[in-house]
Amino acid sequence: MARTTFQGPVRSLGGVYQQGPASIVSITSSTTLTPEDHGGRIISVGGSLASAVTLTLATISAATNPTTSGPGQDPNTLNNQGVVYTIWVPTSISTNSLKIGTDGTDKFVGTIVMNDVDTDGAALVGFSAAAANDFINLNGTTTGGVAGSWVQIFAIAALKYMVTGTVLGTGTVATPFANS
C-alpha cells in the first residue's frame, strides 16, 4: 500500500504510526482525553500550571461489533480497547499537581518506576497499582512530575487500564497511585 496523508484523526483496527507536529498535543488545563483527539499521540503537560490539571481518561468500552455491521471488523465500533495515551512532562510541574484519572470504575494495573533525581534516598523505586487505584498524581516532587517524567496508559480490557512509565521525583519519593 502506498503512503497516504490524512488530515484529522484516523482510526485503524490494525495499527498505524504518526509523525509530525499534530502527533504532539499540548495541554495546560483539565481535559477529558478521547481516543480521537489524544490516542496514539504524545500528550505534553507541565510547567507553571495556573492551577491543578486533571486528565480524565475515556471510559473503556469493550463493546462487541453489532450484528448489523457486516463482515469483518466494524470501523464504527465503540470498542476503544488498545488505545494508548502517552503523557509527557517536558518541564517540571511546579506548585500545582497533575492528576491522571479514570471514570472511577476503570482501574489501573501495572507499575511506574520512579527515579529519585536528588538521590537523598533510593535512586530507583517501582510502584505498582493497587486493585482500587484509579488516579495517578504527579506533584513535581515526591510523587514525580520533574521534567522528563512520562507515563503510558493502555486500555487493555473492560475496567482495566495498564500503566507503565518512568517518573522523576525528589525528596522522599512515594507512590503516585491513589484512589479517587
C-alpha positions in Angstrom: 0.0 0.0 0.0 1.3 3.5 -0.8 1.9 6.0 1.9 -1.1 8.2 2.3 -1.6 11.5 4.1 -4.7 12.3 6.1 -5.9 15.4 7.9 -7.8 14.8 11.1 -7.9 11.6 13.2 -7.5 8.2 11.6 -8.8 5.1 13.3 -7.2 1.8 12.4 -8.2 -1.6 13.6 -4.7 -3.0 12.7 -2.3 -0.3 13.8 -0.8 3.0 12.4 2.1 5.3 13.1 2.1 9.0 13.4 4.7 11.7 12.9 4.8 15.5 12.5 3.6 18.3 14.7 0.0 17.1 15.1 1.3 14.0 16.8 2.0 16.1 20.0 -0.9 17.6 21.9 -0.1 20.3 24.5 -2.5 20.5 27.4 -2.5 23.3 30.0 -5.9 22.8 31.7 -8.1 20.0 32.9 -9.2 17.8 29.9 -11.1 14.7 29.2 -8.9 12.6 26.9 -10.6 10.9 23.9 -9.3 8.2 21.6 -9.9 10.5 18.6 -8.1 13.6 19.9 -5.4 12.1 22.2 -5.0 8.3 21.5 -1.7 7.4 19.9 -0.3 10.9 20.4 2.2 12.4 22.9 0.3 14.5 25.4 2.6 17.2 26.7 1.6 18.8 30.0 3.6 20.6 32.7 5.5 23.7 33.7 4.0 26.5 35.7 0.4 25.4 35.6 -2.1 28.1 36.6 -4.0 25.5 38.6 -4.1 21.8 39.2 -4.7 19.9 36.0 -6.7 16.7 35.8 -6.6 14.5 32.7 -9.6 12.2 32.7 -9.3 9.0 30.6 -12.2 7.9 28.4 -14.3 5.1 29.9 -13.2 1.8 28.5 -15.7 0.2 26.1 -15.3 -3.5 25.4 -18.5 -3.5 23.3 -18.6 -6.1 20.5 -19.5 -5.2 16.9 -23.2 -5.1 16.3 -24.7 -7.9 14.3 -25.7 -5.4 11.6 -22.1 -4.4 10.9 -21.5 -6.9 8.2 -18.3 -9.0 7.6 -15.0 -8.2 9.3 -14.3 -5.5 11.9 -16.6 -2.5 12.1 -14.7 0.8 11.9 -17.6 2.5 13.7 -17.3 0.2 16.8 -17.5 1.9 20.2 -14.8 -0.5 21.4 -11.8 1.5 22.5 -9.6 -1.3 23.7 -6.0 -0.9 22.6 -6.0 2.9 22.7 -2.7 4.2 24.1 -2.2 7.6 25.8 1.4 8.8 26.3 1.7 11.6 28.8 5.0 13.5 29.0 6.1 16.3 31.3 8.6 18.5 29.4 9.2 21.0 32.2 8.8 20.3 35.9 5.4 20.7 37.4 5.6 23.5 39.9 3.4 24.3 42.8 0.4 22.5 41.4 -0.2 18.9 40.5 -1.1 16.8 37.5 -3.7 14.2 38.1 -4.5 11.4 35.7 -7.8 9.7 36.5 -10.3 7.2 35.2 -14.1 7.4 35.4 -13.8 5.8 38.9 -15.0 2.4 37.6 -11.9 1.7 35.4 -8.8 0.8 37.5 -5.1 0.8 36.9 -2.9 -2.2 36.7 0.9 -2.1 36.2 4.0 -0.4 37.5 5.6 3.1 37.4 9.3 3.3 38.0 10.4 6.4 39.9 13.9 7.8 39.7 14.8 9.9 42.8 16.8 12.6 40.9 18.2 14.2 44.1 19.4 10.8 45.3 18.7 11.5 49.0 17.1 8.1 49.3 16.7 5.1 47.0 17.8 6.1 43.5 15.2 3.8 41.7 11.9 2.6 43.1 9.0 0.8 41.5 5.4 1.4 42.5 2.6 -1.0 41.5 -1.1 0.0 41.2 -3.3 -1.5 43.9 -6.6 -3.0 42.9 -8.7 0.1 43.8 -6.3 2.7 42.2 -8.0 5.0 39.7 -5.7 8.0 39.9 -2.0 8.8 39.2 -0.9 12.0 41.0 2.3 13.8 40.0 3.1 16.7 42.3 6.5 17.8 40.9 8.4 16.4 43.9 7.8 13.2 45.9 5.3 11.5 43.6 7.0 12.5 40.4 6.5 15.2 37.7 10.0 16.5 37.4 10.9 17.3 33.7 11.3 14.2 31.7 8.6 12.2 33.5 6.4 10.1 31.2 3.6 7.6 31.6 1.9 5.3 29.0 -1.6 4.1 29.6 -3.2 1.3 27.6 -6.9 0.4 27.5 -6.4 -3.4 27.8 -9.8 -4.8 28.9 -13.1 -3.8 30.3 -12.4 -1.9 33.5 -8.6 -2.1 33.2 -6.0 0.4 32.1 -2.5 -0.9 32.0 0.1 1.7 33.0 3.9 1.9 32.6 6.4 4.7 32.8 9.3 6.4 34.4 8.7 9.4 36.5 11.3 11.6 38.1 10.9 12.7 41.7 12.7 14.5 44.5 12.7 14.2 48.3 11.3 11.1 50.0 9.6 9.5 47.0 6.1 8.0 47.4 3.7 6.1 45.2 1.9 8.2 42.5 -1.1 5.8 42.6 -4.2 6.8 44.5 -7.9 6.2 44.8 -10.5 8.9 43.9 
